[in-house]
């Protein structure tokens, strides 16, 4: 364990929004050579410091802070997507979901783990999915309705 290195890594991640691709671990090592020797591999390091760091596997994985996880747990992804569509237009290509994730990074891993279409279907009282187009379309069914389910 190295609490100083873990604190520095948590600060690095928070400066980038609280969650980053796991590949950013290499960037942190390059920018902070003083910790390179004690860091080792990402997953074991995070496991040893799970009081402040979190790692979600899959692809290159997502490295986040426990503080970010707490913020993510306090927000509802369906409500946030409804609000995003209300603000940016009631229809969006599913291929543009990264625009939503840019604003609501905390929901990427949860929605991706379930699958975008499954997430939309679970919230079909307010959100809809149409197979039109290459990627499909996400749309608001009722702007006044609020979602009740979570990822």
N, C-alpha and C positions, 0 to 999 in steps of 0.2 A: 504493500500500500504506500501511496505517496499523495497525501492530502493536498500538498502544494501544487503538484502537477495536475491533480484532478480539479482543483479550484481554477487553475489557469485554463484547462480545457473547457470547463463549464462556462467561464467568462467568454472564451473564444466562440463557443456555440451560441450563447445568449446574444452576443454582438451581431450575430447573423440571423437573429430571429428566434432562437431557442431550439431549432431543429435543423439539421443539415444532413446531406448524404454521408454515409459512412466513409466515403472516399476523402472527405475533408480531414479525416484523422491524419492522413499523410501531409496535408497542408499545415496542420497544426505542428507536426513534428519538424517540418522545415522551418517554420516561423519561430519555433521555440526549441532550438537545438539543446538547450540546457536540460530539457526533460527527455530527450530522445532515448537515452540509455534506460531509464526507468519505465518508459511507457510500454514497451513490448507490443503485443498484438491488441487490437481494439476490444474484442469481446471479453477477454480475461481482465483487461484493465477496467472496463466499465463494470463488470461483475464485482470487482474488488471495491468499487466506489459507487455502488448502486444507491447510496444515500443522496447523491447529487446528480448522477448520470444515468441515462437509460439508452438501451440499444434495441431497436426493432429490426429483426432479420428480414431478409427478402431483397433480392436484387443486390445492390451494394449496401443495403440497410439504411436505417435512419438513426442517427445519433442525436439525442436530445437531452435536455436537462430535466430533472425532476420538477423544477419550477414550471417549465413549459408543459409537462404532462399534467400538472395540476390546473394550469390555465385551460388546456385542451379539454379536460374532464368537465370544466365548468361551463363549456359552451356546447350547444347542440348543432351538429353539422347540418341537419335538415333545415333548422331555422336560419342558419347562416346562409345556406344556398338559396332559400326563398328570399331572404333580404338582398342577397347579391343580385338575383334575377329581377327583383323589384326595382333595384337601383340601375341596373345595366340593360334592361330590356327583358321581356318575359320569355324570350326564346334564345337558346344558345346552342351552338354546335357542341356535341360531346367532345369533339376534338379540341375545343377551347377550354376544357375544364382546368387547364393549368392557370388560366386567368383567375379562376376562383381560388385555386391552391396558392397562388401568389399572395393573395390577401388573407387566406385562412389556412396557413401551413399546417396547423395542428390537425386538420381533417384528412390530409392526404393519405396517411398510412391506414387509418381506419376505413375510409371509403374504398381504397384500393384493395385492402384485404378481403372485403366483402364483395367487391365488384361494383362498378358504377351502376349498371343496369339493376342489380339486386337492391342496391341502396335506393334507387329511384322507386322501384316497385314497392319497397317497404314503406315508402312515404307517398303512396299513390293518391292520397287524399288531396295533396297540394302540388305534387310534382308529377310530371309525365315524361315518358320517353317515346320518341317516334323513330322508327328505323330509317326514315328518309335521309338521304345524303350518305356520304361515305362513312362518317362516324356516328350518325344518328343525331337526334335533336333532343335537348332537355328543355322542358317548358313548364311554366306555372299553370296549374289547373285553375286555382282560385287564389287570387292575390290576397283576399281577406282572410283566408283560412291559415291557421298556424299548424305546423307539424307537431306530432306528439312522440314519434319514435326516434331512437338514436341509432348510431352505427352499431 
